[in-house]
């Protein structure tokens, strides 16, 4: 028997005056899932979260929580907790008092509150910090204190609005793993809103990529990265090389006549002959070969420049059309120098044929 989604949007739309913030969105999020709403500013992801929390009401469609229609249920009556981007810790309260605040409001007994606060302190690794005020905490400690407060009352669904945005890069990466660990131990569903693709790719079981109030694609991080459906998703997630041209196809084989030369790809999508098509290739699926190397998918070019990134370099190669292709190569390999003629080589199965 299928599981009832913990959170479900059914054809939800929201307008602010003439602006359509969310346009007919349907999503199902499973119990215990770590789900990310990913997209640029203004794409509608925060509005979706606010509708889940009850701070906004959809103009059309329904919001269901654990199978029950919550569209008209006020925020304080929803079985949902939310952690805000600013953390919103009470500055005059200690860490322990911040965590206990919601428990006191719910009328729990003093002993039960003390036990729950102690449990949340251990969960968020805040031992020894219980008496500190928010201004005495580091950014990561504030983040964990806010998370502990959001989880204290118990929940099957936690909403996190840009939870790591205030942290520096190294701390953000460490905290990603902490969040994943806490989520697995609790078994609650976490829904995170973020514009940071690395954050979503690192933490989420599934990602919804949003654009202009609509869902472009929903899938696992591997699906989103390796098999983007549209040019927008391909370019939004990571680095990508895009080739356009006229396609001919036979079975699952496609040949693209591009301005760089012919490109062969495996195309599970049906592409009509002599139609415009777009092929995408990730830099790490390409290699630099000696100039003049023969074979399928061999594009002549000249090294424009490169950037050192520790275990690999990113080369920009000027192709014959003038476009720059990005190629990732291990730093341990000899590096061709700017101005050197090379061949950009890649296999047909490295190519993704995009819908649009």
QUIVEN-V675982 format. One record per residue. N is the residue number from 1. OMEGA is omega in whole degrees, 0 to 359 (* if undefined). BURIAL is + if it has 9 or more other ideal C-beta (glycine too) atoms within 8 Angstrom, else -. D_FIRST is the distance of its C-alpha to the first C-alpha in whole Angstrom. Layout:
n:N omega:OMEGA burial:BURIAL d_first:D_FIRST
n:N omega:OMEGA burial:BURIAL d_first:D_FIRST
This chain:
n:1 omega:183 burial:- d_first:0
n:2 omega:177 burial:- d_first:4
n:3 omega:173 burial:- d_first:7
n:4 omega:178 burial:- d_first:9
n:5 omega:176 burial:+ d_first:12
n:6 omega:177 burial:+ d_first:15
n:7 omega:182 burial:+ d_first:18
n:8 omega:171 burial:+ d_first:18
n:9 omega:179 burial:+ d_first:21
n:10 omega:177 burial:+ d_first:21
n:11 omega:185 burial:+ d_first:24
n:12 omega:175 burial:+ d_first:26
n:13 omega:178 burial:+ d_first:30
n:14 omega:179 burial:+ d_first:33
n:15 omega:171 burial:+ d_first:36
n:16 omega:187 burial:- d_first:39
n:17 omega:180 burial:- d_first:42
n:18 omega:183 burial:- d_first:42
n:19 omega:176 burial:- d_first:40
n:20 omega:183 burial:- d_first:37
n:21 omega:178 burial:+ d_first:35
n:22 omega:190 burial:+ d_first:31
n:23 omega:174 burial:+ d_first:31
n:24 omega:184 burial:+ d_first:27
n:25 omega:174 burial:+ d_first:25
n:26 omega:179 burial:+ d_first:21
n:27 omega:171 burial:+ d_first:19
n:28 omega:180 burial:- d_first:16
n:29 omega:187 burial:+ d_first:16
n:30 omega:174 burial:+ d_first:13
n:31 omega:178 burial:+ d_first:14
n:32 omega:182 burial:- d_first:17
n:33 omega:171 burial:+ d_first:18
n:34 omega:190 burial:+ d_first:21
n:35 omega:180 burial:+ d_first:22
n:36 omega:169 burial:+ d_first:25
n:37 omega:189 burial:+ d_first:27
n:38 omega:176 burial:+ d_first:30
n:39 omega:180 burial:+ d_first:33
n:40 omega:176 burial:- d_first:37
n:41 omega:177 burial:- d_first:38
n:42 omega:183 burial:- d_first:38
n:43 omega:177 burial:+ d_first:35
n:44 omega:185 burial:+ d_first:33
n:45 omega:180 burial:+ d_first:30
n:46 omega:177 burial:- d_first:32
n:47 omega:176 burial:+ d_first:32
n:48 omega:181 burial:+ d_first:28
n:49 omega:180 burial:+ d_first:28
n:50 omega:175 burial:+ d_first:30
n:51 omega:176 burial:+ d_first:28
n:52 omega:181 burial:+ d_first:25
n:53 omega:180 burial:+ d_first:28
n:54 omega:179 burial:+ d_first:29
n:55 omega:173 burial:- d_first:33
n:56 omega:176 burial:- d_first:32
n:57 omega:179 burial:- d_first:31
n:58 omega:174 burial:+ d_first:30
n:59 omega:178 burial:- d_first:32
n:60 omega:177 burial:- d_first:29
n:61 omega:184 burial:+ d_first:25
n:62 omega:171 burial:+ d_first:23
n:63 omega:179 burial:+ d_first:22
n:64 omega:177 burial:+ d_first:19
n:65 omega:181 burial:+ d_first:18
n:66 omega:176 burial:+ d_first:15
n:67 omega:182 burial:- d_first:14
n:68 omega:179 burial:- d_first:18
n:69 omega:181 burial:- d_first:21
n:70 omega:186 burial:+ d_first:23
n:71 omega:183 burial:+ d_first:25
n:72 omega:180 burial:- d_first:28
n:73 omega:181 burial:- d_first:28
n:74 omega:185 burial:- d_first:31
n:75 omega:186 burial:- d_first:30
n:76 omega:179 burial:- d_first:31
n:77 omega:180 burial:- d_first:28
n:78 omega:178 burial:+ d_first:25
n:79 omega:187 burial:- d_first:23
n:80 omega:170 burial:+ d_first:25
n:81 omega:182 burial:+ d_first:28
n:82 omega:175 burial:+ d_first:30
n:83 omega:187 burial:+ d_first:32
n:84 omega:181 burial:- d_first:35
n:85 omega:182 burial:- d_first:37
n:86 omega:184 burial:- d_first:40
n:87 omega:174 burial:+ d_first:38
n:88 omega:174 burial:- d_first:40
n:89 omega:178 burial:+ d_first:41
n:90 omega:189 burial:- d_first:44
n:91 omega:183 burial:- d_first:47
n:92 omega:182 burial:- d_first:49
n:93 omega:174 burial:+ d_first:46
n:94 omega:176 burial:+ d_first:46
n:95 omega:181 burial:+ d_first:43
n:96 omega:181 burial:+ d_first:42
n:97 omega:176 burial:+ d_first:43
n:98 omega:180 burial:+ d_first:41
n:99 omega:184 burial:+ d_first:37
n:100 omega:190 burial:+ d_first:38
n:101 omega:182 burial:+ d_first:39
n:102 omega:179 burial:+ d_first:36
n:103 omega:177 burial:+ d_first:35
n:104 omega:180 burial:+ d_first:39
n:105 omega:180 burial:- d_first:38
n:106 omega:176 burial:- d_first:35
n:107 omega:179 burial:- d_first:37
n:108 omega:178 burial:- d_first:36
n:109 omega:184 burial:- d_first:39
n:110 omega:181 burial:- d_first:41
n:111 omega:180 burial:- d_first:40
n:112 omega:178 burial:+ d_first:36
n:113 omega:180 burial:+ d_first:37
n:114 omega:180 burial:- d_first:39
n:115 omega:181 burial:- d_first:37
n:116 omega:178 burial:+ d_first:34
n:117 omega:179 burial:+ d_first:37
n:118 omega:179 burial:- d_first:38
n:119 omega:180 burial:- d_first:34
n:120 omega:177 burial:+ d_first:34
n:121 omega:178 burial:+ d_first:37
n:122 omega:181 burial:- d_first:36
n:123 omega:183 burial:+ d_first:33
n:124 omega:178 burial:+ d_first:35
n:125 omega:181 burial:- d_first:38
n:126 omega:181 burial:+ d_first:40
n:127 omega:181 burial:- d_first:42
n:128 omega:182 burial:- d_first:46
n:129 omega:188 burial:+ d_first:45
n:130 omega:185 burial:+ d_first:44
n:131 omega:181 burial:- d_first:48
n:132 omega:173 burial:+ d_first:48
n:133 omega:183 burial:+ d_first:48
n:134 omega:182 burial:+ d_first:46
n:135 omega:179 burial:- d_first:49
n:136 omega:182 burial:- d_first:50
n:137 omega:172 burial:+ d_first:46
n:138 omega:179 burial:- d_first:46
n:139 omega:179 burial:+ d_first:43
n:140 omega:178 burial:+ d_first:41
n:141 omega:176 burial:+ d_first:41
n:142 omega:181 burial:+ d_first:41
n:143 omega:181 burial:+ d_first:38
n:144 omega:177 burial:+ d_first:36
n:145 omega:178 burial:+ d_first:38
n:146 omega:178 burial:+ d_first:36
n:147 omega:179 burial:+ d_first:33
n:148 omega:179 burial:+ d_first:33
n:149 omega:181 burial:+ d_first:34
n:150 omega:183 burial:+ d_first:31
n:151 omega:191 burial:+ d_first:29
n:152 omega:184 burial:+ d_first:31
n:153 omega:181 burial:- d_first:30
n:154 omega:183 burial:- d_first:26
n:155 omega:171 burial:+ d_first:23
n:156 omega:186 burial:- d_first:20
n:157 omega:178 burial:+ d_first:21
n:158 omega:178 burial:+ d_first:25
n:159 omega:183 burial:+ d_first:27
n:160 omega:183 burial:+ d_first:30
n:161 omega:181 burial:+ d_first:32
n:162 omega:191 burial:+ d_first:34
n:163 omega:185 burial:+ d_first:34
n:164 omega:186 burial:+ d_first:36
n:165 omega:183 burial:- d_first:39
n:166 omega:185 burial:+ d_first:42
n:167 omega:175 burial:+ d_first:42
n:168 omega:191 burial:- d_first:44
n:169 omega:183 burial:- d_first:42
n:170 omega:180 burial:- d_first:43
n:171 omega:178 burial:+ d_first:41
n:172 omega:180 burial:+ d_first:38
n:173 omega:178 burial:+ d_first:37
n:174 omega:183 burial:+ d_first:38
n:175 omega:175 burial:+ d_first:36
n:176 omega:180 burial:+ d_first:33
n:177 omega:178 burial:- d_first:32
n:178 omega:179 burial:+ d_first:32
n:179 omega:179 burial:+ d_first:30
n:180 omega:180 burial:+ d_first:27
n:181 omega:179 burial:- d_first:28
n:182 omega:181 burial:+ d_first:28
n:183 omega:179 burial:+ d_first:25
n:184 omega:181 burial:- d_first:23
n:185 omega:182 burial:- d_first:25
n:186 omega:184 burial:- d_first:23
n:187 omega:178 burial:- d_first:20
n:188 omega:173 burial:+ d_first:20
n:189 omega:175 burial:+ d_first:20
n:190 omega:174 burial:+ d_first:23
n:191 omega:184 burial:+ d_first:24
n:192 omega:173 burial:+ d_first:27
n:193 omega:180 burial:+ d_first:30
n:194 omega:171 burial:+ d_first:32
n:195 omega:185 burial:- d_first:35
n:196 omega:184 burial:- d_first:35
n:197 omega:179 burial:+ d_first:34
n:198 omega:179 burial:- d_first:34
n:199 omega:180 burial:+ d_first:33
n:200 omega:182 burial:+ d_first:29
n:201 omega:183 burial:+ d_first:30
n:202 omega:191 burial:+ d_first:30
n:203 omega:196 burial:+ d_first:28
n:204 omega:168 burial:+ d_first:25
n:205 omega:176 burial:- d_first:21
n:206 omega:182 burial:+ d_first:21
n:207 omega:168 burial:+ d_first:24
n:208 omega:177 burial:+ d_first:25
n:209 omega:184 burial:+ d_first:28
n:210 omega:177 burial:+ d_first:30
n:211 omega:175 burial:+ d_first:33
n:212 omega:175 burial:- d_first:35
n:213 omega:182 burial:+ d_first:32
n:214 omega:178 burial:+ d_first:30
n:215 omega:176 burial:+ d_first:27
n:216 omega:181 burial:+ d_first:29
n:217 omega:172 burial:+ d_first:26
n:218 omega:178 burial:- d_first:23
n:219 omega:175 burial:+ d_first:22
n:220 omega:176 burial:- d_first:23
n:221 omega:179 burial:+ d_first:26
n:222 omega:180 burial:- d_first:27
n:223 omega:182 burial:+ d_first:26
n:224 omega:184 burial:+ d_first:28
n:225 omega:186 burial:+ d_first:31
n:226 omega:184 burial:- d_first:31
n:227 omega:177 burial:- d_first:29
n:228 omega:183 burial:+ d_first:30
n:229 omega:185 burial:- d_first:30
n:230 omega:178 burial:+ d_first:33
n:231 omega:180 burial:+ d_first:37
n:232 omega:181 burial:+ d_first:36
n:233 omega:181 burial:+ d_first:33
n:234 omega:183 burial:+ d_first:35
n:235 omega:182 burial:- d_first:38
n:236 omega:183 burial:+ d_first:36
n:237 omega:176 burial:+ d_first:35
n:238 omega:179 burial:- d_first:37
n:239 omega:185 burial:- d_first:40
n:240 omega:172 burial:+ d_first:40
n:241 omega:183 burial:+ d_first:43
n:242 omega:177 burial:+ d_first:43
n:243 omega:180 burial:+ d_first:45
n:244 omega:179 burial:+ d_first:45
n:245 omega:179 burial:+ d_first:47
n:246 omega:188 burial:+ d_first:47
n:247 omega:164 burial:+ d_first:44
n:248 omega:184 burial:+ d_first:44
n:249 omega:175 burial:+ d_first:41
n:250 omega:186 burial:- d_first:41
n:251 omega:179 burial:- d_first:38
n:252 omega:178 burial:- d_first:36
n:253 omega:180 burial:+ d_first:39
n:254 omega:175 burial:+ d_first:41
n:255 omega:182 burial:+ d_first:44
n:256 omega:174 burial:+ d_first:45
n:257 omega:183 burial:- d_first:49
n:258 omega:179 burial:+ d_first:49
n:259 omega:179 burial:- d_first:52
n:260 omega:186 burial:+ d_first:52
n:261 omega:181 burial:- d_first:52
n:262 omega:178 burial:- d_first:49
n:263 omega:179 burial:+ d_first:46
n:264 omega:183 burial:+ d_first:44
n:265 omega:169 burial:+ d_first:40
n:266 omega:188 burial:+ d_first:37
n:267 omega:175 burial:+ d_first:35
n:268 omega:177 burial:- d_first:31
n:269 omega:174 burial:- d_first:32
n:270 omega:178 burial:- d_first:34
n:271 omega:181 burial:+ d_first:38
n:272 omega:179 burial:- d_first:40
n:273 omega:177 burial:- d_first:44
n:274 omega:175 burial:- d_first:46
n:275 omega:177 burial:- d_first:44
n:276 omega:180 burial:- d_first:44
n:277 omega:180 burial:+ d_first:41
n:278 omega:179 burial:+ d_first:40
n:279 omega:180 burial:+ d_first:40
n:280 omega:179 burial:+ d_first:39
n:281 omega:177 burial:+ d_first:40
n:282 omega:181 burial:+ d_first:39
n:283 omega:182 burial:+ d_first:43
n:284 omega:176 burial:- d_first:41
n:285 omega:178 burial:- d_first:41
n:286 omega:173 burial:+ d_first:44
n:287 omega:176 burial:- d_first:47
n:288 omega:180 burial:+ d_first:51
n:289 omega:177 burial:+ d_first:53
n:290 omega:179 burial:- d_first:57
n:291 omega:177 burial:- d_first:58
n:292 omega:179 burial:- d_first:59
n:293 omega:183 burial:+ d_first:56
n:294 omega:176 burial:- d_first:55
n:295 omega:179 burial:- d_first:51
n:296 omega:177 burial:- d_first:48
n:297 omega:175 burial:+ d_first:47
n:298 omega:185 burial:+ d_first:51
n:299 omega:181 burial:+ d_first:52
n:300 omega:179 burial:+ d_first:55
n:301 omega:180 burial:+ d_first:56
n:302 omega:179 burial:+ d_first:58
n:303 omega:179 burial:+ d_first:57
n:304 omega:176 burial:+ d_first:57
n:305 omega:176 burial:- d_first:56
n:306 omega:179 burial:+ d_first:54
n:307 omega:180 burial:- d_first:52
n:308 omega:182 burial:- d_first:52
n:309 omega:177 burial:- d_first:48
n:310 omega:183 burial:- d_first:49
n:311 omega:178 burial:- d_first:47
n:312 omega:173 burial:+ d_first:47
n:313 omega:171 burial:+ d_first:49
n:314 omega:178 burial:+ d_first:48
n:315 omega:169 burial:+ d_first:51
n:316 omega:184 burial:+ d_first:52
n:317 omega:178 burial:+ d_first:53
n:318 omega:179 burial:+ d_first:55
n:319 omega:188 burial:+ d_first:54
n:320 omega:177 burial:+ d_first:57
n:321 omega:186 burial:- d_first:55
n:322 omega:179 burial:- d_first:56
n:323 omega:179 burial:- d_first:52
n:324 omega:174 burial:- d_first:51
n:325 omega:177 burial:+ d_first:49
n:326 omega:182 burial:+ d_first:47
n:327 omega:177 burial:+ d_first:47
n:328 omega:180 burial:+ d_first:46
n:329 omega:179 burial:+ d_first:48
n:330 omega:180 burial:- d_first:48
n:331 omega:181 burial:+ d_first:51
n:332 omega:180 burial:- d_first:52
n:333 omega:175 burial:- d_first:53
n:334 omega:185 burial:- d_first:56
n:335 omega:172 burial:+ d_first:56
n:336 omega:185 burial:- d_first:58
n:337 omega:176 burial:- d_first:60
n:338 omega:182 burial:- d_first:60
n:339 omega:182 burial:- d_first:62
n:340 omega:178 burial:- d_first:61
n:341 omega:180 burial:- d_first:60
n:342 omega:171 burial:+ d_first:57
n:343 omega:174 burial:+ d_first:54
n:344 omega:186 burial:+ d_first:50
n:345 omega:176 burial:+ d_first:48
n:346 omega:183 burial:+ d_first:44
n:347 omega:177 burial:- d_first:42
n:348 omega:182 burial:+ d_first:41
n:349 omega:172 burial:- d_first:37
n:350 omega:185 burial:+ d_first:38
n:351 omega:174 burial:+ d_first:38
n:352 omega:177 burial:+ d_first:35
n:353 omega:187 burial:+ d_first:36
n:354 omega:179 burial:+ d_first:35
n:355 omega:185 burial:- d_first:34
n:356 omega:* burial:- d_first:36
